[in-house]
Amino acid sequence: MKLNELSDKDGATHTKKRVGRGIGSGSGKTGGRGVKGQKSRSGVSINGFEGGQMPLYRRLPKRGFNNLFAKSYATVSLARIQAAIDAKKLDAKEVVNAEALVKAGVIRRVKDGVRLLSDGELKGKVAFDIAGASKAAIEKVEKAGGSIKLPEQAAEAE
């Protein structure tokens, strides 16, 4: 296969409707825009305009806020970890950290750290060095004989 032989599947692309190409085309003359008025002309930008009435987006009160300091974690379930170990992408004997998970293809990017969630089960003992974990995930890892090192524990040790 060569680059010039590549094509979309049948029906994946539609030909653009050519409006204003004569009355016989079915979409000529006004080109599907109706008759007269602002919307029939080019250069119209009236999204949200309600004819002078206060628009809905200005009538409703503002709500909530965006926390500038909120952390965004990459979440990983125990099932995903176990699947990566079974597929020999992760080594259970090594410490599992953010870099190891990215290298194994379990997560795409680290963001502000990795948080472990409790979906699924671990079969063997695994040592984790991550940013966060749910209580249920910590219990399951310790039940399987593994350990989790979190930043709070490192701060308490110092």
SULGI-V165625 format. One record per residue. N is the residue number from 1. PSI is psi in whole degrees, -180 to 180 (* if undefined). D_CENTER is the distance of its C-alpha to the mean C-alpha in whole Angstrom. Layout:
# SULGI-V165625
N/PSI/D_CENTER, N/PSI/D_CENTER
This chain:
# SULGI-V165625
1/136/33, 2/164/33, 3/-35/31, 4/-5/33, 5/-5/33, 6/140/29, 7/158/28, 8/162/26, 9/157/26, 10/132/29, 11/-4/28, 12/-31/24, 13/147/26, 14/144/28, 15/141/31, 16/139/31, 17/120/33, 18/102/36, 19/158/37, 20/35/41, 21/45/43, 22/150/46, 23/-28/47, 24/-17/47, 25/-16/43, 26/-21/42, 27/47/40, 28/-162/43, 29/-92/45, 30/-9/42, 31/37/39, 32/8/38, 33/0/37, 34/-153/40, 35/135/43, 36/-174/44, 37/166/42, 38/-39/39, 39/-16/36, 40/-12/38, 41/164/38, 42/161/36, 43/31/34, 44/133/33, 45/86/31, 46/31/31, 47/128/28, 48/-4/28, 49/131/32, 50/41/34, 51/32/37, 52/-21/38, 53/148/37, 54/120/35, 55/155/31, 56/-42/29, 57/-17/26, 58/-20/29, 59/-32/31, 60/146/29, 61/156/28, 62/146/26, 63/142/24, 64/-177/22, 65/164/21, 66/119/18, 67/118/19, 68/-26/19, 69/7/20, 70/138/17, 71/142/15, 72/111/12, 73/148/12, 74/120/10, 75/141/12, 76/135/14, 77/160/16, 78/-33/20, 79/-41/20, 80/-40/17, 81/-47/20, 82/-39/23, 83/-39/21, 84/-37/21, 85/-43/24, 86/-36/26, 87/4/25, 88/28/26, 89/-29/23, 90/143/24, 91/117/27, 92/-22/28, 93/-27/31, 94/162/29, 95/129/27, 96/113/23, 97/-176/21, 98/-44/18, 99/-40/20, 100/-38/21, 101/-38/18, 102/-43/16, 103/-36/19, 104/-12/19, 105/15/16, 106/-40/15, 107/157/12, 108/-46/11, 109/157/11, 110/-30/13, 111/-125/12, 112/12/15, 113/-180/16, 114/135/15, 115/130/16, 116/130/18, 117/160/17, 118/8/20, 119/128/19, 120/-175/22, 121/153/25, 122/137/26, 123/-37/29, 124/180/30, 125/135/30, 126/138/28, 127/128/28, 128/143/24, 129/89/24, 130/175/21, 131/-30/20, 132/162/20, 133/148/20, 134/159/21, 135/-42/25, 136/-38/25, 137/-42/23, 138/-44/26, 139/-45/28, 140/-40/27, 141/-44/27, 142/-33/30, 143/-35/32, 144/-3/31, 145/7/33, 146/-173/30, 147/155/29, 148/126/26, 149/118/27, 150/157/25, 151/-33/26, 152/-40/28, 153/-36/30, 154/-38/31, 155/-38/31, 156/-34/34, 157/-29/36, 158/*/36
